[in-house]
Amino acid sequence: MIPVYFFALFFLSIYSYSQIDLNLTLLQTPWFLNFKDTMVSLGYFNRQLSTLIFTLLLILLFAGYWKLKDSFPPKGKNWKLMIGGLVVLSLISYPFLSHDFFNYMFDARIVTSYHLNPYFFKALDFPSDTWIRFMQWTHRTYPYGPVWLAITVVPSALGFGKFILTMLNFKLLFIGAYTLSCYVIYKLKPNNLALFALNPLVIIESLYSPHLDLVMLALALLALLKFKWLNIFLSVGTKFSTLTLLPVLFFQKKKWFIDGLITASYVGVLIQILNRELLPHYFLVPFGFTALSDKKGWIYLMVVLSVLLLLVRYLPFLYTGQWFSQ
């Protein structure tokens, strides 16, 4: 199943450009412009076929995941090669299901290029900036924690104002958070690494369409290895929803500790849903802690939710071009 799994990931990387923003041109070379025109034609003007292709890719990914999640050997270099391979494929993809990704870039740009505070200034305050042509949510000020802002200032500054370089830096940031999450899970529960690392929802929401929930998870997981209170407060400082984990961390030696973390993380998800809407990336945190459990009930819940969330959330959008809940 490994070739099938990577076959699906490779074509997912290609397919991701079917949703490229019409106002964004990454490269001016003729071959890329021809490629972009072909993919735009698929994604925007042949939505039935586009949705069918994405559905088939999901089926292949979940089939490979289901086969590999229990049999994938955690020892030696095999898992490193697997993760390295999917990271490389994600690096060449377009963040096709994450408008937030470009907001992360512009929020940090307000600091590094305009030397202003994004808590008080929004993208619409810079109408001459060409980056806002392919952004969503240009009307809002900064909604996240100060830790996330501090983290994102680094890849923004190293992008030197260049869009492609900044975009690459942000992708590398998320790759680092994904790798760190996998490392902690491998250290604490090596036999369950594939349960998290190869999960299609995790890969799409962490690497192909990255969200900051992954960084929040990486810091929360790292709190279980070292500098517990420092890392959990850094995690809370990214987006606040891991605040629900704090009471459980006082009982790290209890048998129900992992169950408590999973439950508390789902409470954090529920709060976000009630305050906003149901979004797949909210589940990255509970899925990360589920990978530390041996209880089949939690594991099956994670797998079922992964399937349902991707299908229910994204297939209608790909078919119609509309986010009905927004």
For each residue, the residues with C-beta under 8 A, 3 or more apart:
1: 4 5 63 64 67 68
2: 5 6 64 68 82
3: 6 7
4: 1 7 8 60 63 64
5: 1 2 8 9 60 61 64 65 68 198
6: 2 3 9 10 85 86 89
7: 3 4 10 11 60
8: 4 5 11 12 57 60 61 64
9: 5 6 12 13 61 85 86 89 90 203
10: 6 7 13 14 89
11: 7 8 14 15 53 57
12: 8 9 15 16 57 61 89 93 204 208
13: 9 10 16 89 90 92 93 208
14: 10 11 17 39
15: 11 12 18 39 50 53 54 57 96
16: 12 13 19 93 94 95 96 208
17: 14 20 35 36 39 43 93 94 96
18: 15 39 40 42 43 44 50 96
19: 16 43 94 96 97 318
20: 17 24 26 36 39 40 43 94 96
21: 24 133 134
22: 40 44
23: 133 134
24: 20 21 133 134
25: 28 33 36
26: 20 32 36 94 164
27: 32 33 164
28: 25 32 33
29: 32 33
30: 33 34
31: 34 35
32: 26 27 28 29 35 36
33: 25 27 28 29 30 36 37
34: 30 31 37 38
35: 17 31 32 38 39
36: 17 20 25 26 32 33 39 40
37: 33 34 40 41
38: 34 35 41 42
39: 14 15 17 18 20 35 36 42 43
40: 18 20 22 36 37 43 44 45
41: 37 38 44 45 46
42: 18 38 39 45 46 49 50 53
43: 17 18 19 20 39 40 46 47 50 318
44: 18 22 40 41 47 321
45: 40 41 42
46: 41 42 43 49 50
47: 43 44 50 51 318 319 320 321
48: 51 52 319
49: 42 46 52 53
50: 15 18 42 43 46 47 53 54 318
51: 47 48 54 55 315 318 319
52: 48 49 55 56
53: 11 15 42 49 50 56 57
54: 15 50 51 57 58 314 315 318
55: 51 52 58 59 311 315
56: 52 53 59 60
57: 8 11 12 15 53 54 60 61
58: 54 55 61 62 200 307 310 311
59: 55 56 62 63
60: 4 5 7 8 56 57 63 64
61: 5 8 9 12 57 58 64 65 200 203
62: 58 59 65 66 200 306 307
63: 1 4 59 60 66 67
64: 1 2 4 5 8 60 61 67 68 198
65: 5 61 62 68 69 194 198 199 200
66: 62 63 69 303
67: 1 63 64 71
68: 1 2 5 64 65 71 72 194 198
69: 65 66 72 194 195 198 199 303
70: 194
71: 67 68
72: 68 69 78 79 82 193 194 198
73: 76 78 79
74: 79 186 190 191 193 194
75: 78 79 190
76: 73 79
77: 80 81
78: 72 73 75 81 82
79: 72 73 74 75 76 82 83 186 193 194 197
80: 77 83 84
81: 77 78 84 85
82: 2 72 78 79 85 86 194 197 198
83: 79 80 86 87 179 182 197
84: 80 81 87 88
85: 6 9 81 82 88 89
86: 6 9 82 83 89 90 198 203 207
87: 83 84 90 91 175 178 179 207
88: 84 85 91 92
89: 6 9 10 12 13 85 86 92 93
90: 9 13 86 87 93 171 175 203 207 208
91: 87 88 168 171 172 175
92: 13 88 89
93: 12 13 16 17 89 90 96 207 208
94: 16 17 19 20 26
95: 16 98 101 102 171 208 209 210
96: 15 16 17 18 19 20 93 208 209
97: 19 204 208 209 314 317
98: 95 101 205 209 210 211 281
99: 102 103 135 136 137
100: 103 104 137 211 212
101: 95 98 104 105 170 209 210 211
102: 95 99 105 106 131 134 135 136
103: 99 100 106 107 123 135 136 137
104: 100 101 107 108 152 170 212
105: 101 102 108 109 131 152 156 166 167 170
106: 102 103 109 110 123 129 131 132 135
107: 103 104 110 111 118 142 144 149 152
108: 104 105 111 112 118 149 152 153 155 156
109: 105 106 112 113 114 129 131 156 161 166
110: 106 107 113 114 116 117 118 121 123 126
111: 107 108 114 115 116 117 118 149 153 156
112: 108 109 115 153 156 157 159 161
113: 109 110 156 161
114: 109 110 111 121 126
115: 111 112
116: 110 111 120 121
117: 110 111 120 121
118: 107 108 110 111 121 122 141 142 149
119: 141 142
120: 116 117 141
121: 110 114 116 117 118 125 126 141
122: 118 125 138 139 140 141
123: 103 106 110 126 129 131 132 135 137 138 139
124: 127 132 138 139
125: 121 122
126: 110 114 121 123 129 132
127: 124 132
128:
129: 106 109 123 126 132
130: 133
131: 102 105 106 109 123 134 135 163
132: 106 123 124 126 127 129 135 138
133: 21 23 24 130
134: 21 23 24 102 131
135: 99 102 103 106 123 131 132 138
136: 99 102 103
137: 99 100 103 123 140
138: 122 123 124 132 135
139: 122 123 124
140: 122 137 143
141: 118 119 120 121 122
142: 107 118 119 149
143: 140
144: 107 148 149 212 238 239
145: 148 149 236 237 238 239 240
146: 149 150 237
147: 150 151 234 235 237 238
148: 144 145 151 152 212 215 237 238 239
149: 107 108 111 118 142 144 145 146 152 153
150: 146 147 153
151: 147 148 154 173 215 238
152: 104 105 107 108 148 149 155 156 170 173
153: 108 111 112 149 150 156 157
154: 151 157 158 173
155: 108 152 158 159 166 169 170 172 173
156: 105 108 109 111 112 113 152 153 159 166 169
157: 112 153 154 160
158: 154 155 165 166 169
159: 112 155 156 162 163 165 166 167 168 169
160: 157 165
161: 109 112 113 166
162: 159 165 166
163: 131 159 166 167
164: 26 27 167 168
165: 158 159 160 162 168 169
166: 105 109 155 156 158 159 161 162 163 169 170
167: 105 159 163 164 170 171
168: 91 159 164 165 171 172
169: 155 156 158 159 165 166 172 173
170: 101 104 105 152 155 166 167 173 174 210
171: 90 91 95 167 168 174 175 210
172: 91 155 168 169 175 176
173: 151 152 154 155 169 170 176 177 215
174: 170 171 177 178 206 207 210 214 215
175: 87 90 91 171 172 178 179 207
176: 172 173 179 180
177: 173 174 180 181 206 214 215 217 218
178: 87 174 175 181 182 206 207 214 218
179: 83 87 175 176 182 183
180: 176 177 183 184 218 221 222
181: 177 178 184 185 196 206 214 217 218 221 288
182: 83 178 179 185 186 193 196 197
183: 179 180 186 187
184: 180 181 187 188 218 221 222 224 225
185: 181 182 188 189 190 192 193 196 197 221 288 291 292
186: 74 79 182 183 189 190 193
187: 183 184 190 225
188: 184 185 224 225 292
189: 185 186 192 193 291 292 293 294
190: 74 75 185 186 187 193
191: 74
192: 185 189 195 196 291 292 293 294
193: 72 74 79 182 185 186 189 190 196 197 291
194: 65 68 69 70 72 74 79 82 197 198
195: 69 192 198 199 290 291 299 302
196: 181 182 185 192 193 199 202 287 288 290 291
197: 79 82 83 182 185 193 194 202
198: 5 64 65 68 69 72 82 86 194 195 202 203
199: 65 69 195 196 202 203 287 302 303 306
200: 58 61 62 65 203 204 306 310
201: 204 205 280 283 287 305 306 309 310
202: 196 197 198 199 205 206 284 287 306
203: 9 61 86 90 198 199 200 206 207 208
204: 12 97 200 201 207 208 209 280 310
205: 98 201 202 208 209 210 211 213 214 280 281 283 284
206: 174 177 178 181 202 203 210 211 214 284
207: 86 87 90 93 174 175 178 203 204 210
208: 12 13 16 90 93 95 96 97 203 204 205
209: 95 96 97 98 101 204 205
210: 95 98 101 170 171 174 205 206 207 214
211: 98 100 101 205 206 214 281 284
212: 100 104 144 148 215 216 238 239
213: 205 216 217 239 241 281 282 284 285
214: 174 177 178 181 205 206 210 211 217 218 281 284
215: 148 151 173 174 177 212 218 219 238
216: 212 213 219 220 235 238 239 241 242 284 285
217: 177 181 213 214 220 221 235 242 284 285 288
218: 177 178 180 181 184 214 215 221 222
219: 215 216 222 223 231 232 234 235 238 242
220: 216 217 223 224 231 232 235 242 245 285 288 289
221: 180 181 184 185 217 218 224 225 288 289
222: 180 184 218 219 225 226 227 231
223: 219 220 227 228 229 230 231 232 235 249
224: 184 188 220 221 228 252 292
225: 184 187 188 221 222
226: 222 231
227: 222 223 230 231
228: 223 224 231 232 249 252
229: 223 232 233 249
230: 223 227 233 234
231: 219 220 222 223 226 227 228 234 235
232: 219 220 223 228 229 235 236 242 245 246 249
233: 229 230 236 237
234: 147 219 230 231 237 238
235: 147 216 217 219 220 223 231 232 238 242 245
236: 145 232 233 240 242 243 246
237: 145 146 147 148 233 234 240
238: 144 145 147 148 151 212 215 216 219 234 235 242
239: 144 145 148 212 213 216 242
240: 145 236 237 243
241: 213 216 244 268 269 271 272 282 285
242: 216 217 219 220 232 235 236 238 239 245 265 268 285
243: 236 240 246 268
244: 241 247 264 265 267 268 271
245: 220 232 235 242 248 249 261 264 265 268
246: 232 236 243 249
247: 244 250 264
248: 245 251 257 260 261 264
249: 223 228 229 232 245 246 252
250: 247
251: 248 254 256 257 260
252: 224 228 249 257
253: 257
254: 251 257 260
255:
256: 251 259 260
257: 248 251 252 253 254 260 261
258: 261 262 289 292 293
259: 256 262 263 293 295 298
260: 248 251 254 256 257 263 264
261: 245 248 257 258 264 265 289 292
262: 258 259 265 266 286 289 290 293 298
263: 259 260 266 267
264: 244 245 247 248 260 261 267 268
265: 242 244 245 261 262 268 269 285 286 288 289
266: 262 263 269 270 286
267: 244 263 264 270 271
268: 241 242 243 244 245 264 265 271 272 285 286
269: 241 265 266 272 273 282 283 285 286
270: 266 267 273 274
271: 241 244 267 268 274 275
272: 241 268 269 275 276 279 282
273: 269 270 276 277 278 279 282
274: 270 271
275: 271 272
276: 272 273 279
277: 273 325 326
278: 273 282 309 313 325
279: 272 273 276 282 313
280: 201 204 205 283 309 310 313 314
281: 98 205 211 213 214 284
282: 213 241 269 272 273 278 279 285
283: 201 205 269 280 286 287 302 305 306 309
284: 202 205 206 211 213 214 216 217 281 287 288
285: 213 216 217 220 241 242 265 268 269 282 288 289
286: 262 265 266 268 269 283 289 290 302
287: 196 199 201 202 283 284 290 291 302 306
288: 181 185 196 217 220 221 265 284 285 291 292
289: 220 221 258 261 262 265 285 286 292 293
290: 195 196 262 286 287 293 298 299 301 302
291: 185 189 192 193 195 196 287 288
292: 185 188 189 192 224 258 261 288 289
293: 189 192 258 259 262 289 290 298 299
294: 189 192
295: 259 298 299
296: 299 300
297: 300 301
298: 259 262 290 293 295 301 302
299: 195 290 293 295 296 302 303
300: 296 297 303 304
301: 290 297 298 304 305
302: 195 199 283 286 287 290 298 299 305 306
303: 66 69 199 299 300 306 307
304: 300 301 307 308
305: 201 283 301 302 308 309
306: 62 199 200 201 202 283 287 302 303 309 310
307: 58 62 303 304 310 311
308: 304 305 311 312
309: 201 278 280 283 305 306 312 313
310: 58 200 201 204 280 306 307 313 314 315
311: 55 58 307 308 314 315
312: 308 309 315 316
313: 278 279 280 309 310 316 317
314: 54 97 280 310 311 317 318
315: 51 54 55 310 311 312 318 319
316: 312 313 319 320 322 324
317: 97 313 314 320 321 322 323
318: 19 43 47 50 51 54 314 315 321
319: 47 48 51 315 316
320: 47 316 317 324
321: 44 47 317 318
322: 316 317
323: 317 326
324: 316 320
325: 277 278
326: 277 323
